Amino acid sequence: MTYEIDATNQSLGRLATQIAILLRGKNSPSYNPRILPNIEVKIKNINKIKFTGNKLENKVYHHYSGYPGGLKTKKLSDLWAADPRRVIRQSVYRMLPKNKSRDKIIKNLKFEHNA
């Protein structure tokens, strides 16, 4: 089953929540958490996503390597300018369950080519 989502004028977090629910199959009456659904989600118009407040300028993502002085910090605006698909994928990825199935589920997230 394939779902197409138009991202025009939707906020990033609410869109990511909607995508995560669809990818897991939680909207289906036959939902079972241990069974991977055969569902694909395609997103179009990702460049038209809206950001509420000053998130685009002020939101910061951290990554810690585990070593002293290994804290890396990047702004949302820099990540969005580099690759908006990566920002959306990462936000959906972090909403999926933290187990072995997460890597398999995220492969069903697709983006439209002109995005």
N, CA, C and O of each residue as an XYZ file, in Angstrom:
460
protein
N       0.842     -1.164      0.000
C       0.000      0.000      0.000
C       0.897      1.240      0.000
O       1.927      1.269      0.675
N       0.505      2.251     -0.752
C       1.291      3.477     -0.865
C       0.443      4.673     -0.464
O      -0.701      4.820     -0.894
N       1.031      5.522      0.369
C       0.394      6.769      0.758
C       1.206      7.916      0.182
O       2.436      7.877      0.202
N       0.528      8.941     -0.333
C       1.199     10.145     -0.796
C       0.785     11.286      0.108
O      -0.400     11.489      0.373
N       1.775     12.029      0.579
C       1.508     13.141      1.486
C       2.039     14.418      0.853
O       3.184     14.471      0.403
N       1.204     15.436      0.821
C       1.618     16.747      0.336
C       2.046     17.567      1.549
O       1.249     17.808      2.455
N       3.297     17.991      1.560
C       3.854     18.667      2.725
C       3.636     20.176      2.706
O       4.165     20.876      3.570
N       2.878     20.693      1.754
C       2.671     22.128      1.638
C       1.973     22.675      2.881
O       0.920     22.177      3.278
N       2.566     23.699      3.489
C       2.033     24.414      4.668
C       1.785     23.516      5.864
O       0.890     23.802      6.659
N       2.542     22.445      6.023
C       2.456     21.618      7.220
C       3.713     21.833      8.046
O       4.797     22.040      7.502
N       3.561     21.783      9.361
C       4.732     21.955     10.212
C       5.529     20.653     10.248
O       4.970     19.568     10.088
N       6.828     20.771     10.458
C       7.738     19.633     10.364
C       7.399     18.530     11.363
O       7.351     17.359     10.985
N       7.165     18.873     12.620
C       6.913     17.875     13.648
C       5.607     17.137     13.449
O       5.549     15.920     13.629
N       4.557     17.854     13.081
C       3.254     17.208     12.872
C       3.276     16.326     11.633
O       2.642     15.271     11.598
N       4.009     16.765     10.619
C       4.162     15.951      9.419
C       4.939     14.670      9.737
O       4.566     13.589      9.282
N       6.005     14.790     10.507
C       6.818     13.628     10.875
C       6.011     12.643     11.710
O       6.166     11.432     11.550
N       5.162     13.132     12.590
C       4.310     12.264     13.399
C       3.340     11.488     12.522
O       3.145     10.286     12.707
N       2.739     12.179     11.571
C       1.797     11.542     10.655
C       2.500     10.466      9.830
O       1.944      9.388      9.618
N       3.699     10.746      9.371
C       4.458      9.783      8.572
C       4.838      8.564      9.412
O       4.733      7.431      8.943
N       5.278      8.791     10.647
C       5.686      7.679     11.519
C       4.516      6.747     11.809
O       4.691      5.529     11.847
N       3.332      7.302     12.013
C       2.145      6.485     12.269
C       1.803      5.638     11.046
O       1.479      4.457     11.172
N       1.877      6.248      9.862
C       1.574      5.510      8.640
C       2.606      4.417      8.373
O       2.242      3.309      7.978
N       3.887      4.716      8.583
C       4.943      3.735      8.323
C       4.826      2.509      9.228
O       5.118      1.390      8.806
N       4.404      2.722     10.452
C       4.243      1.590     11.376
C       2.957      0.819     11.138
O       2.825     -0.321     11.582
N       2.004      1.433     10.438
C       0.737      0.769     10.170
C      -0.255      0.901     11.308
O      -1.185      0.102     11.418
N      -0.066      1.904     12.158
C      -0.942      2.059     13.317
C      -2.339      2.531     12.937
O      -3.256      2.471     13.756
N      -2.511      2.998     11.710
C      -3.832      3.425     11.256
C      -4.661      2.249     10.739
O      -5.840      2.417     10.426
N      -4.066      1.077     10.649
C      -4.743     -0.103     10.130
C      -5.448     -0.864     11.259
O      -4.921     -0.946     12.369
N      -6.624     -1.417     10.988
C      -7.308     -2.194     12.029
C      -6.578     -3.492     12.373
O      -6.783     -4.058     13.447
N      -5.729     -3.961     11.462
C      -4.991     -5.196     11.719
C      -3.581     -4.910     12.231
O      -2.663     -5.693     11.986
N      -3.404     -3.800     12.935
C      -2.087     -3.406     13.444
C      -1.585     -4.412     14.475
O      -2.296     -4.795     15.404
N      -0.332     -4.825     14.276
C       0.350     -5.692     15.223
C       1.780     -5.171     15.333
O       2.484     -5.125     14.324
N       2.229     -4.779     16.518
C       3.537     -4.128     16.624
C       4.714     -4.989     16.205
O       5.761     -4.451     15.844
N       4.580     -6.297     16.239
C       5.726     -7.140     15.907
C       5.784     -7.514     14.425
O       6.750     -8.134     13.981
N       4.766     -7.144     13.664
C       4.733     -7.453     12.233
C       5.004     -6.173     11.442
O       4.350     -5.151     11.651
N       5.981     -6.244     10.527
C       6.307     -5.088      9.706
C       5.282     -4.954      8.582
O       5.073     -5.896      7.818
N       4.645     -3.788      8.478
C       3.660     -3.607      7.413
C       4.353     -3.336      6.076
O       5.482     -2.846      6.041
N       3.676     -3.653      4.995
C       4.189     -3.392      3.662
C       3.593     -2.076      3.165
O       2.789     -2.058      2.233
N       3.996     -0.983      3.796
C       3.446      0.334      3.508
C       4.578      1.253      3.088
O       5.635      1.286      3.717
N       4.342      2.002      2.011
C       5.311      2.971      1.529
C       4.687      4.351      1.606
O       3.524      4.530      1.243
N       5.454      5.334      2.078
C       4.972      6.702      2.193
C       5.831      7.586      1.299
O       7.053      7.627      1.438
N       5.173      8.299      0.372
C       5.866      9.232     -0.513
C       5.492     10.652     -0.111
O       4.323     10.952      0.135
N       6.491     11.516     -0.047
C       6.264     12.896      0.349
C       6.602     13.795     -0.827
O       7.637     13.629     -1.474
N       5.719     14.748     -1.096
C       5.998     15.711     -2.158
C       5.904     17.129     -1.605
O       5.303     17.363     -0.556
N       6.501     18.062     -2.323
C       6.546     19.484     -1.959
C       7.203     19.709     -0.602
O       6.682     20.468      0.214
N       8.334     19.063     -0.351
C       8.975     19.211      0.957
C       9.606     20.586      1.134
O       9.870     21.003      2.262
N       9.848     21.289      0.045
C      10.426     22.626      0.172
C       9.406     23.650      0.658
O       9.777     24.782      0.970
N       8.131     23.277      0.729
C       7.080     24.197      1.156
C       6.638     23.951      2.593
O       5.588     24.443      3.007
N       7.420     23.199      3.358
C       7.103     22.966      4.768
C       7.272     24.270      5.532
O       8.199     25.036      5.267
N       6.367     24.522      6.489
C       6.486     25.750      7.271
C       7.096     25.444      8.631
O       6.940     24.352      9.177
N       7.788     26.431      9.152
C       8.385     26.335     10.476
C       7.740     27.414     11.334
O       7.727     28.586     10.959
N       7.205     27.019     12.486
C       6.535     27.968     13.355
C       7.555     28.691     14.224
O       8.601     28.138     14.565
N       7.247     29.902     14.568
C       8.125     30.681     15.439
C       9.458     30.954     14.770
O       9.522     31.173     13.560
N      10.522     30.939     15.559
C      11.869     31.194     15.047
C      12.696     29.917     14.973
O      13.921     29.961     15.082
N      12.026     28.776     14.787
C      12.746     27.504     14.810
C      13.833     27.418     13.748
O      14.906     26.872     14.002
N      13.566     27.948     12.569
C      14.537     27.830     11.487
C      15.859     28.497     11.849
O      16.921     28.017     11.454
N      15.807     29.599     12.597
C      17.035     30.298     12.980
C      17.589     29.826     14.323
O      18.804     29.831     14.522
N      16.717     29.419     15.247
C      17.158     29.158     16.622
C      17.327     27.683     16.979
O      18.093     27.368     17.889
N      16.634     26.764     16.287
C      16.703     25.353     16.662
C      18.084     24.792     16.339
O      18.641     25.038     15.269
N      18.624     24.029     17.297
C      19.968     23.503     17.169
C      19.932     22.000     17.404
O      19.246     21.522     18.307
N      20.676     21.253     16.586
C      20.810     19.812     16.754
C      22.216     19.511     17.248
O      23.190     20.079     16.754
N      22.320     18.614     18.224
C      23.606     18.244     18.803
C      23.926     16.799     18.440
O      23.039     15.956     18.312
N      25.208     16.544     18.278
C      25.696     15.181     18.068
C      26.967     15.028     18.883
O      27.911     15.804     18.738
N      26.978     14.018     19.740
C      28.132     13.803     20.604
C      28.855     12.538     20.187
O      28.246     11.470     20.120
N      30.139     12.641     19.907
C      30.919     11.505     19.426
C      31.318     10.553     20.548
O      31.673      9.405     20.284
N      31.264     11.013     21.788
C      31.663     10.175     22.907
C      33.047     10.523     23.420
O      33.470     10.024     24.463
N      33.749     11.367     22.701
C      35.089     11.773     23.101
C      35.052     13.175     23.712
O      34.147     13.953     23.410
N      36.022     13.504     24.564
C      36.066     14.859     25.120
C      36.182     15.897     24.003
O      37.023     15.772     23.112
N      35.342     16.908     24.059
C      35.334     17.943     23.029
C      34.667     17.499     21.742
O      34.826     18.144     20.705
N      33.929     16.413     21.796
C      33.324     15.859     20.585
C      31.874     16.240     20.382
O      31.148     15.530     19.686
N      31.428     17.346     20.971
C      30.045     17.785     20.804
C      29.951     18.665     19.557
O      30.549     19.740     19.497
N      29.201     18.201     18.576
C      29.003     18.956     17.333
C      27.624     19.583     17.379
O      26.662     18.949     17.813
N      27.525     20.812     16.937
C      26.276     21.548     16.946
C      26.009     22.112     15.557
O      26.892     22.710     14.942
N      24.774     21.916     15.061
C      24.387     22.468     13.762
C      23.008     23.091     13.882
O      22.139     22.570     14.582
N      22.812     24.212     13.192
C      21.519     24.883     13.171
C      20.595     24.207     12.169
O      21.042     23.617     11.186
N      19.297     24.306     12.437
C      18.303     23.743     11.532
C      18.387     24.415     10.169
O      18.220     23.750      9.146
N      18.639     25.707     10.135
C      18.696     26.416      8.851
C      19.829     25.884      7.973
O      19.670     25.782      6.756
N      20.981     25.541      8.581
C      22.100     24.997      7.810
C      21.774     23.601      7.278
O      22.059     23.289      6.122
N      21.175     22.761      8.132
C      20.812     21.411      7.710
C      19.740     21.444      6.622
O      19.788     20.666      5.669
N      18.766     22.358      6.773
C      17.675     22.472      5.808
C      18.201     22.950      4.455
O      17.751     22.477      3.411
N      19.149     23.883      4.473
C      19.720     24.380      3.220
C      20.531     23.290      2.522
O      20.535     23.219      1.293
N      21.208     22.453      3.276
C      22.028     21.394      2.692
C      21.159     20.292      2.091
O      21.352     19.923      0.933
N      20.203     19.761      2.860
C      19.357     18.669      2.369
C      18.097     18.558      3.217
O      18.142     17.993      4.310
N      16.965     19.091      2.732
C      15.725     19.009      3.516
C      15.234     17.578      3.712
O      14.576     17.283      4.709
N      15.545     16.688      2.773
C      15.108     15.292      2.904
C      15.750     14.632      4.117
O      15.119     13.813      4.786
N      16.986     14.980      4.400
C      17.685     14.391      5.544
C      17.063     14.850      6.867
O      16.972     14.071      7.816
N      16.633     16.124      6.926
C      16.005     16.649      8.144
C      14.698     15.922      8.415
O      14.425     15.535      9.552
N      13.886     15.733      7.378
C      12.604     15.045      7.546
C      12.834     13.584      7.918
O      12.184     13.057      8.821
N      13.758     12.936      7.220
C      14.042     11.529      7.499
C      14.504     11.335      8.937
O      14.084     10.390      9.605
N      15.366     12.223      9.413
C      15.895     12.108     10.769
C      14.801     12.320     11.813
O      14.772     11.631     12.833
N      13.898     13.277     11.561
C      12.829     13.513     12.534
C      11.858     12.343     12.581
O      11.359     12.003     13.653
N      11.579     11.718     11.435
C      10.710     10.534     11.416
C      11.432      9.365     12.078
O      10.832      8.624     12.857
N      12.715      9.199     11.771
C      13.516      8.103     12.305
C      13.528      8.106     13.826
O      13.461      7.050     14.455
N      13.613      9.285     14.412
C      13.653      9.391     15.870
C      12.301      9.143     16.515
O      12.228      8.938     17.726
N      11.216      9.156     15.723
C       9.885      8.871     16.251
C       9.523      7.397     16.170
O       8.525      6.972     16.752
N      10.312      6.621     15.464
C      10.045      5.187     15.344
C      10.601      4.456     16.570
O      11.468      4.993     17.260
N      10.117      3.242     16.852
C      10.597      2.520     18.027
C      12.077      2.198     17.921
O      12.579      1.875     16.844
N      12.767      2.287     19.040
C      14.215      2.094     19.058
C      14.535      0.603     19.165
O      14.929      0.121     20.227
N      14.363     -0.115     18.066
C      14.667     -1.544     18.031
C      15.145     -1.924     16.635
O      15.374     -1.047     15.801
N      15.297     -3.199     16.374
C      15.847     -3.666     15.098
C      14.962     -3.330     13.905
O      15.445     -3.225     12.778
N      13.684     -3.162     14.150
C      12.772     -2.908     13.033
C      12.834     -1.477     12.524
O      12.334     -1.196     11.435
N      13.433     -0.566     13.281
C      13.460      0.845     12.893
C      14.171      1.048     11.559
O      13.681      1.796     10.713
N      15.312      0.399     11.352
C      16.058      0.548     10.103
C      15.288     -0.028      8.916
O      15.417      0.465      7.795
N      14.500     -1.052      9.152
C      13.710     -1.644      8.074
C      12.508     -0.771      7.733
O      12.140     -0.643      6.565
N      11.897     -0.171      8.751
C      10.709      0.652      8.524
C      11.065      1.926      7.767
O      10.321      2.334      6.876
N      12.179      2.559      8.099
C      12.524      3.854      7.507
C      12.849      3.727      6.023
O      12.818      4.725      5.303
N      13.156      2.537      5.557
C      13.436      2.341      4.122
C      12.194      2.543      3.267
O      12.308      2.729      2.056
N      11.012      2.510      3.872
C       9.776      2.709      3.132
C       9.388      4.173      3.018
O       8.307      4.485      2.520
N      10.239      5.066      3.466
C       9.980      6.498      3.327
C      10.647      6.976      2.047
O      11.863      6.855      1.903
N       9.863      7.520      1.110
C      10.371      7.964     -0.182
C      10.048      9.447     -0.371
O       9.102      9.980      0.210
N      10.856     10.086     -1.192
C      10.654     11.495     -1.508
C      10.461     11.639     -3.013
O      11.039     10.889     -3.800
N       9.636     12.617     -3.404
C       9.420     12.869     -4.816
C      10.678     13.460     -5.422
O      11.386     14.218     -4.759
N      10.964     13.131     -6.653
C      12.239     13.490     -7.274
C      12.464     14.979     -7.430
O      13.600     15.437     -7.311
N      11.421     15.753     -7.692
C      11.618     17.182     -7.923
C      11.810     17.969     -6.641
O      11.949     19.191     -6.691
N      11.821     17.302     -5.487
C      11.953     17.998     -4.206
C      13.400     18.320     -3.915
O      13.706     18.907     -2.877
